[in-house]
Amino acid sequence: MLVYNAARCLKCGMVVESKYRHEAKTCGCSNKTTVDGGLHYQQFSGVDINLIQPISLHVWDDYETVREYGFVLKALKEGKLMVLRLKDIKTAWLDKAISWLMTNMPMKRTRVLVMLIREKQYRMELEA
């Protein structure tokens, strides 16, 4: 399961990250390095594809890195979405989110649920 989808433009050095499906992000240089797909798929393009370095993380990669870049989306009352990096989630919110997902959507949002449970396990191991 993909938890981070980005690309580095080897011409200008910029890292572009796609967080949402069909969200194409492009660097500002003449190579126009683009990443698309959020956490649903990976698509890269640019003038010279040899100047694109894909950067991706999956849930099974080194967890210290996953929690640095992996994220979940939190719906705000204004209808906007807020990106929460795993490492920054407060424990109380983590517990409530896991409980809510297990009760209300046990067969859906598996990527989110897996990431939240893995973060909970990580924190419990640190406390032991």
Legacy VTK file of the C-alpha trace (Angstrom):
# vtk DataFile Version 3.0
C-alpha trace
ASCII
DATASET POLYDATA
POINTS 128 float
0.000 0.000 0.000
1.331 3.355 -1.088
1.755 5.970 1.665
3.825 8.635 -0.149
3.873 9.512 -3.844
6.405 12.095 -5.052
9.120 12.769 -7.612
12.319 14.794 -7.618
13.163 16.832 -10.684
16.840 16.188 -11.341
17.073 19.441 -13.317
15.895 21.893 -10.612
15.954 19.634 -7.520
12.334 20.319 -6.559
10.321 17.497 -4.955
6.675 17.438 -6.016
4.157 15.368 -4.026
0.683 14.214 -5.042
-1.626 13.591 -2.077
-4.977 13.065 -3.793
-6.216 11.022 -6.741
-6.019 13.047 -9.982
-3.899 15.727 -8.274
-1.069 16.405 -10.698
1.761 18.456 -9.194
4.457 19.946 -11.435
7.816 21.581 -10.736
8.480 25.074 -12.015
11.408 24.447 -14.342
11.514 23.719 -18.063
11.474 19.935 -17.494
7.952 20.141 -16.028
8.435 17.084 -13.804
4.940 15.944 -12.835
3.603 13.395 -10.357
-0.045 12.350 -10.195
-2.278 9.814 -8.477
-2.017 10.573 -4.775
-2.059 7.293 -2.891
-4.203 5.544 -5.508
-1.729 5.225 -8.390
1.656 6.580 -9.511
2.095 8.487 -12.748
5.185 10.485 -13.669
5.834 12.700 -16.669
8.146 15.438 -17.866
9.951 16.745 -20.923
12.870 14.372 -20.222
11.850 11.347 -18.166
15.522 10.628 -17.452
15.474 13.763 -15.272
12.772 12.347 -12.969
13.528 10.419 -9.782
10.382 8.714 -8.455
10.097 8.790 -4.665
7.567 6.504 -3.059
6.968 4.843 0.272
4.850 1.817 1.009
3.373 0.743 4.307
5.963 -2.070 4.598
8.993 0.238 4.175
11.162 1.390 7.102
8.596 2.633 9.604
10.627 5.599 10.869
10.497 6.967 7.321
6.868 5.972 6.761
5.668 7.882 9.835
7.650 10.950 8.737
5.960 11.141 5.316
2.820 8.999 5.618
-0.397 10.876 6.285
-4.116 10.680 6.782
-6.701 13.315 5.939
-8.858 14.866 8.642
-12.127 16.502 7.612
-12.607 19.947 9.104
-15.975 21.532 9.887
-15.524 24.061 7.060
-15.524 21.172 4.586
-11.778 21.388 4.022
-9.282 18.571 4.469
-6.242 18.779 6.709
-3.160 16.616 6.165
-1.941 14.922 9.362
1.480 13.277 9.198
1.472 10.055 11.240
4.241 11.258 13.546
2.225 14.378 14.449
-1.110 12.726 15.304
-2.102 13.090 18.941
-2.617 9.744 20.696
-6.195 10.558 21.760
-7.183 11.348 18.165
-5.399 8.211 16.960
-7.385 6.037 19.379
-10.707 7.675 18.443
-10.020 7.360 14.716
-9.150 3.655 14.982
-12.248 2.975 17.066
-14.510 4.917 14.714
-13.128 3.217 11.590
-13.374 -0.261 13.146
-17.007 0.367 14.153
-18.309 2.296 11.171
-16.166 1.230 8.223
-14.515 -2.103 8.996
-14.197 -3.107 5.327
-13.383 0.341 3.918
-10.478 2.731 4.223
-8.079 -0.152 4.734
-4.981 1.929 3.944
-5.902 4.488 6.593
-6.832 1.856 9.145
-3.631 -0.126 8.553
-1.515 3.013 8.914
-3.268 4.134 12.108
-3.019 0.682 13.709
0.646 0.445 12.741
1.292 3.867 14.305
-0.510 2.759 17.494
1.610 -0.408 17.654
4.771 1.627 17.089
3.921 3.927 19.995
3.063 1.008 22.276
6.439 -0.611 21.511
8.210 2.633 22.418
6.419 2.746 25.768
7.331 -0.865 26.627
LINES 1 129
128 0 1 2 3 4 5 6 7 8 9 10 11 12 13 14 15 16 17 18 19 20 21 22 23 24 25 26 27 28 29 30 31 32 33 34 35 36 37 38 39 40 41 42 43 44 45 46 47 48 49 50 51 52 53 54 55 56 57 58 59 60 61 62 63 64 65 66 67 68 69 70 71 72 73 74 75 76 77 78 79 80 81 82 83 84 85 86 87 88 89 90 91 92 93 94 95 96 97 98 99 100 101 102 103 104 105 106 107 108 109 110 111 112 113 114 115 116 117 118 119 120 121 122 123 124 125 126 127
